[in-house]
Amino acid sequence: MPRTLVTGGAGFLGSHLCEYLLKKGHEVIAMDNLLTGTITNIEHLQCEQFKFIKHDVTEYIYVGGPIDYILHFASPASPMDYLQLPIQTLKVGALGTHKALGLAKEKKATFLLASTSEVYGDPLVHPQNEEYWGHVNPVGPRGVYDEAKRFAEALTMAYHRTHGVDTKIVRIFNTYGPRMRPNDGRAIPTFIPQALRGEPITVFGDGSQTRSFCFVDDLVEGIYRLLMSDVHDPVNIGNPTEMTIKELAEEVVRLTGSRSEIIYKPLPVDDPKIRQPDITRAKKLLGWEPKVSLQDGLKKTIDWFRTLPEFQKVTASEVMEE
Ligand code: UDP
């Protein structure tokens, strides 16, 4: 039975990865300092093959016994989080990646870095392929995340080339699904609660900026294939179906059956204008492409949000008023 460490294991992506790895027969250790992650995300995973360790990976990481795989997913990842936690974001991307790579070298484990489409910044090439070096503002507010991940990629390649560590780098594009933290500042977990409460949907700028949203189950499948591959260069994993944020807001309103209106707020600094993954490499090298449509993925995500106590209360009080 392979033994696998997931840093950031109590986060949105980390918890989905833990669940998938357990299903694939791994023994899983989730490590998290619970800064943005939560125990609620992993409560349902309790079993003999699963262990949680509360630890900040910017400090020396100790895990007894063998480890076969390390998936390094610890980091604030929503723009609101990393704007509020700029130093923690830089530290986990830099010091945390160093500690996790050191552990991989010591345990002779395969290491997978969660990188991001943010390494392409506000891109001048469209769609973004892995050859593109990006257009990043190092001193802007998003620089703390973008540059930390760029450094993390450089460090990962250095451990591969210098110490022969078996490393992989996934560049993750916008992903959504159950267990996103409501109102974490990202578009989908902001729009869905707004629509369910009948509050205005807050679109930033004129809503003409584009993103391409991947359902979490597709992403996890792509990451697992990359983990099991012999590909060391970065690989984009994301859904190439591109849409404007205004279109996304309209789709959320339609699928929730909400009466919410759309209102416009100022565009955050350095908000990328366009984003779409070129997934040619993932298709060719991993035989992977996303399967879940935006409509199906959003429906599953909306259903999950409806199960949260705060939205059940909304429904109950509305019913009582009627
Ligand atoms: N966005 C928005 N309203 C919100 C939250 C986000 O219009 O309440 C926009 C945001 O400015 C960006 C897009 O939605 O253009 C996607 O934002 P998200 O934070 O989900 O991801 P990222 O900017 O990292 O791609």
Residues whose N, C-alpha, C, O or C-beta is under 5 A from the ligand:
A	BS01	UDP	P79 G185 R186 A187 I188 T190 T202 V203 F204 Q209 R211 I245 D271 P272
